[in-house]
Amino acid sequence: MPTDNCDLKLTSSGAGTVPATTLSETLPEAAPPSGGQPPDVTLLLDMDGVIRDATVSPSMARERLEGWVGQAWVDVAGHISGDKIQRMMDDARNRGISAFRQIDQRFPSGLELPMEFTTMVLGDRTGMLVIGKSVQAVAELNARLIAAQQAIERDHWRLREVETRYRLVFDGSNEAVVILDTVDFRILEANAAALQLLGSTNRPNTALVGRNILLDVAAADRDAVHAMLVRVRERGKALGIVVHFGPDAKPWMLRGSMLPSDAGQVLLLHFTSALRPIAGPEQATIKALFDQIPDGFVALDSSGIIRHANPAFLDLVQVGSKAKVIGASLERWLSAPGADFTALLAQLKRHATVRLFRTTLRGELGTESEVEISAVKDNDPGAHNLIGVLLRDVSRRIAEPETGDLLRAALGPVGAQLGKSSLRKLVKQAVSIVEQHYVKEALELARGNRTATAELLGLSRQSLYAKLNRYGLDDREPAAQEISED
């Protein structure tokens, strides 16, 4: 509460012109606090802080303060507020008036209210005047504001949770789903299955944003699709129709509905294939068996694009929906140097089959797994030239002790030379044995492919050839090697 409107003639030096003996004589000289609101509590104290008179506003008339007269103000306030009251009175004695301080004032009825007080010295230093205003309403407003902010925060996180669930369902759906703007029917969003339908598996979702959906509809069906979209926009829903959609103009059952969003209403389109082949009992059983294989299985086209994947493969690459891998290249998850997807395709091209191809599979969440791959290529000219790939997780397989035993046995004679040869000779001999062992193992892992062996060991091909000659592992002429590998 400002003090600019106060008509009391105060002084910090003790020289004043308003002698005050009682509160009733003093109050007419004082203007109400700011805003024209009278103080809720007014106290007249002597210079020692003892209450000589006390009045309350009509809004607090139920509080009888006669019992305060003769008591120190510090004693009638709450015990926690004693230090603040003492500082206010000291400030008033020294400077004539104190700053406003908030204290919890206890009343005779037992009520305890948060109040703001200021203290001022009367003109002839015969006493001090205390003016207090309840801030209970402000405290209640603060509490309501905090409660409202907490409610808004809870609603925000609840909305975020709903959005997360929507995103998981939207991205994980095996059906093509497209969201359109209701004004001009432009694409706002499309899930992975819709990207495959639109022939955009190699482009991000953002590449389709803003594209008119009618451009991907066969010319003969555009008027019917436009009429359906208008009907959905006006009525909220419409009967499904069969349309020819995408770059290959395949028939699809199209259904639409309205969906509320933060930006307003949007159109939600579902695409279901109208050419679902009727599989016989034997075909259905075979497909079910492939899906139940505990190892990952994928069917690829000739360029390595995934056309079918079983649930075990989805677990290996840490993807929750088949729609997110269909149309993607297997190369996306194979990352081992010298044993990547290019090396796998090269061996398939040369031999048509691959067995026990060791490599590393990197999942979408960053987990790496050691896998063994067996693959076969269909070379039938009348077929679709598909590639079947079986991936077995061997990262938890207990390593066979033979390799370690062979290396340990080879290093045995070196230990027997201790004391007979210098340390430098022993170390050089041990390094040669270890180097020879791992060059031979890498050569076996790469099935004799020198280029892949060099990549596995982190060597250049020239360095690899030198080591092969040094350890007698090169059983072919360099010219023959180059021809066979290229």
N, C-alpha and C positions, 0 to 999 in steps of 0.2 A: 504494500500500500504506500503510495507516494505521500510525501508530507508537504507538498507545495500548497495545498489548500488549507493547511492548518493555520488558524488565526491566533493561536497562542503565541505570546511574545516570550521566546525562550532565549536563553543565553548559556554559553558554555563557561563563562567567566564568573557567573554568580550574580551579575548585575541584571535585574529584571524589573518589570513594571507591573506584573500581575501577581499580587499575593493571593494564594489560594489556601483556604482553610478547610473547605469541604468540597466533595466532588460535585454537588449540585451547584455550587458557586463557580466552579471551574469549567464544567461542561458547556455552559452557554457561550463561553469564549472560544470553544473549539469547534471547528467545522467537521462535518462527517468525513469519513474516509473517502478515497477515490470512488467515483461512480455514484456518489450521492447516497451510498449505503451506510447506515449507522453501524458503529462497532457492535459486535456481539457481546463483548465483555469489556468493561472499563473499570480500572482500579486506580485508587488514589493511595500512594504509598508515602511513608515518610522517608527520610534519607537513608534509613537503615533497612528499608525494604519491608517494613511492617505495614499491613493493609489497614488503612484508616476508613475507607469507604469503598463500596463495590456495587455496581449496577450491571444489569444484563438487558439485552434488546428484547422487544416483545416476543420474538420468535423463540426465545429461551426463558420466558417468564416462569416456566415450571421449576426452574432452578433457583433455590433460595440461598443467597450468598451472605446473609447476615452473620452466619457463623464464622465467616472468614475474617471479620473485623477483629483486629488485635493479634492476628497470626501473621507470621512471615509468609510472603508469597512463595518462597521456596518450599515451605512446609505443606502448603495446600495443593501444590502441583504434584505431578507424578514424580517418584524418586529419580527416574531417569533424566528428567528435565532440569534438575537442580543446577547443574553446571552451566547450561545455556542461560538460565534466568540470572545467575550470578554475573555472567559475562555481559548480559544486556544492561544490568544495573551499573556495573563498573564503567561501561562505555558511556552511559548517560551521565554519570557523575563527572567523567573526564571531558566529554565532548558536547554535552548538553542533550544529545539524542543518540539513540542506538539504531543499528540496522535491524531490519526485520529478521526474526528467527522463528522457525517452526518448532513447536513443542507439543507434547501430548498433555493437555490440561485435564486434570481430574476434578469432577464436580461433586457436590454433597450427595447427589442421588446415586453416585457410583459410576455415572457416565464419564467416559474418557474420550475426548475429541481431539483431533489434530487441529491446532490453531496457530496462526501467525501473530506474533506480538512485536510491538515496538515500545520503547520506553523513552520518556523525555523528562528533563528537569524543569520544574516550574520556575517562573521568573526570579523570585527572591530566594531560590534554593531551599524553600520550606518543605519540599516534597517532590515526588515524581508521579507522572501520569502514565499509566499503562493502557494501551489500546490493543484489543485483540479481535481478530476476525477468524471465524471457523472456515477451515478448508476441507471440511468433510465432503462437500459436494465435489470439489476438485479431486479428492482422493477416490471417490466413487467413480467419477468419470475416468480417472486413470486406470482403475481396476477394470472397468468395462472396456476401455480401449485395449488393454493387455489381453483380456479374454477374447475380444474380437480379432486381434492380431493372431492369437493362437488358433482360433477357429479357421481363419483364412489360411494359415500355414498347414493345418490338418487337411483342409479341402484341397490345397495345392498338391500335397504329397499323395492324397487319395487319387487326384486326377492324374498325376504322374504314373501311379501304379496301374490305373486303367489304361493309360496310353501305352505302357510297357506291355501289358497283356495283349492289347490290340495289335501292337507291332509284331509280337511273337506269332499270333494267329495269322496276321496278314502275310508275313514273310514265309511262314512255315506251311501255308496252305498248298496242297498239290493242285488245286484248281486255279486257273488264271483269274485274277481279280484286278480290275482297273478302276480308279477313281477319277471322275471327270468334273470339270467346272460346269455349272448348270446354265451358264449364259451362252457360251460358244462351243461347248462340248470338247474342250481341250483337255488333254491328259494332265492330271495333277500328280498321280502316283501310280505305279504298277509293281506287282510283286514278281518274284523270280519266274514263276510259271507263265505270267503274262509276257515277260521279256522273251522267254523262249517262243511263245506263240507269235510274237511280233518279229521274230528273227533278230532279236537284239541281245543275245546272250553275251556278246563280247563288248557291249556298251553299258555304261552305268545307267541307273534309273533316271538320273538327271538328263540324259541325252534325249529322253522321250518327253520330258516335261514341256508343255506348251504345244505339243503336236496335236492336230485335230484327229480325233479317233476315226472320223469318216474316211480319212485318206487310206486307212488300212482295210477298209471294207471293199469288197468287189463292187464295181460300178453298178451292176444290176441290182444290188441290194441296198445301196446307199439311201434311197428315198424311204424304204421301209424302216431302216435303222433310225434315220432322222425322225420319222414320225413316231417311232417307239420311244425315243429319248424325250421328245416333246411331251408325249403322253405321261411318261414317268415324272417329268418335271411338274406337270400340272396336277396329276392325280396321286402321285406318290408311288405308284406301281403300275405295271402293265404286264400283259401276257408275254411269255417268252416266244422268240421267233428263231428260226434257223437262218444263219447268215454264213456267207463265205468270207473268211477272214484271214489275214496274214499274207505273207509273200507267196505261199503255196495255195491260197484260196481254198483251204479245206473247210468243210461245213462244221459249224459250231452252233450249239444251242445258247442263245444269248438271253439273259435275264437281267432286269434292272430294278433298282429301288433307290429311295432317297435316304441319305445318311446325314444326321446333324454333325457339325464340326464347329471349331472355334471361329472359322471364317464364314460360317453360315451353312446352308444346305449344300450338299454335294451329291453327285450321282455315283452309285456303286454298281458296277457291272460284273456279272459272273459269266464265265465261258465254260461250257461243258462240251466235250467232243460229241458230235452226232454220229461218228463212225466207230463206235465201240465194237470191236470184233467179238463174235460169240465164240469163246474158247471151249473146246471139248473137255471132257473130264480128264483125259490124259494130259492135255496141255496145261490145264489148271493145276494138276498135281505136280508137274515138272516145275512150273513157276513157283509153286509153294515150297518145293524142295530147295530151289535156289535161294529163296528168301530166308530159309531156315538154316542155311549153311553157317556154322559158327565163325568161319573165316570170311574176310571181305571178298566180294565178287563184283566185278563190273564188266559190262559189255561195251566195247569201244568201236567207233567206226574207224576207217582206215587212217584218219588224221589224228586219232587219239581223243576224240570227243566222246564223253560218256553218254550212252544211250539207255543204260539200265544199271541200277546199283541196288544191292541188297542192304538190309538194316545193319549188318555187321560192318560193312564199309562205311556207312554213315557214322557209326561209333568210332571207327579208326580216325576219320578226318574231322571228328567233333562237329558234325553238322546235324541239325535236328530235323531237316526235311529233305526228302528225295528231290523235290523241285529245285533245291539250291545247288545240286550237283549235276543234274541232267542238263546237258548242253555245255558243261565246263570241261576243260581239258584235264586229264589225269596228271599232266606235267605240273599243275598248280600245287600238288602236294608232295611230289618227289624231289628231293633236294640234295642227295648225296653226290659229291663230286666223283665223276667217273662211273657212277651207277645211277644216273638220272634217267628221265623218260626218253631222252634222245638215244642213250645207249641201249635201253630196252627195245625201242623200235628198230634199231640197227641190227640187234641180234635176231629179232623176229623176222626181219626182211631177209636175213642170211640163212636162218635155220628153220623158220616157220614155227618153231616151238622153243620155249625157254623154260628151264627148270632151276629152282633154287637160286634165283637172282636176288642177291642181298643188297638192300638199299635202306634209306631212311625216309620215313613218312612223317611229314610235319602237319599237325592238325590245325584247325582254324583258331584254336585257343593257345597255340604255341607249343603244345606238347609234341615231342619227337619220339617215334617208335621205330625200332629196328624190325623190318619185315622181310620175309622171303616171298618172292613172286614167281609164280608159274603161269605161263601165258601160252596161248595157241592162236594162230592166225588162220582164218578160213580162206583158203585159196580157190574155192569153187567159183568159176566165172559166173555162174548163174545165181550165186548168193549175194548177200549184201556186203561181203568182205569185212565181216565183223571180227573183232579180236576179243577173246575171252581172257580175263586176267583174274587170278586168284591171289589174294594177299594174306599172308599169315603173320601175325604178330609174334615175333620170337624174342622180344626184348626181355621177357621174363624166363626164357628158357635157360636152364642151368648149363653153363658151358661145359663141353666135354673136356676131360682132363688130358686128352691125348696131346693136344698142341702144346700145352704147358709142360707136359712130361718130356716131349721131344726136345723142347728148348732147354729144359733143365738138364737132360741127358747130354746134349751137345756142349753145354757149359761145364759139365763135370770135369773133363780133362784140364780145363783152364785152372780150376781150383787146385788140382793136383800139382800144378807147376809152381805153387806158392813157395817161395824160398829158393827156387831153382832158376827163376827168370826175374827180370826187373819188373817193377810195377808198370812202366810204360808199355813193355811188351805184352804183359798180361791184359791190360786195358785194350790195347789195339787188337789182340786176338779175340777178346770177348765182343768188341764192337763188330768185328767182321762176322762172327757167328750169328749175332742178333740181326745184323743187316741182311745176311743171306737168308735167315729164317723168314723175315717179314717180306722180303722181295718174292720169295717162293710162294708164301701164303697169298700175297696180293695177286700174283700171277694166276694162281688157282682160282681165286675168287672172281677174277675178270675173265676166266675161261680162255686164257692165252691171249687175250686182246691187249697188245702192248700199250695202246693209247689209253685205255681205261686203267691199266696197271699204273702207268705214270701219273695219272690224275689221282688215283687212290693214295699213292706214296708222296704226292706233292713234288714230283721230279719232272724235269724235261725229258723228252723221249731220248735225246742223246745221252743224258746221264743214266737213264734206265738201261740203254743198250750197253753202256760201259760196265755197269754192275752185273748185267747178265753174262757178259763175256768173262768178267773177273771170276764169277762163281760157277762158271760152266753150265749156266741155265739156258743159254741161247742155242737152241737146237735147230734154228732155221737161219738162212741167209738173210741179211737186211733187205735185199731187193725183193725177195719172196714175201717178207713180212709186210713191206709197204703195199705190195699188190693185193695181198689177201685182206688187209685191214681197210684199204680204201675202196 
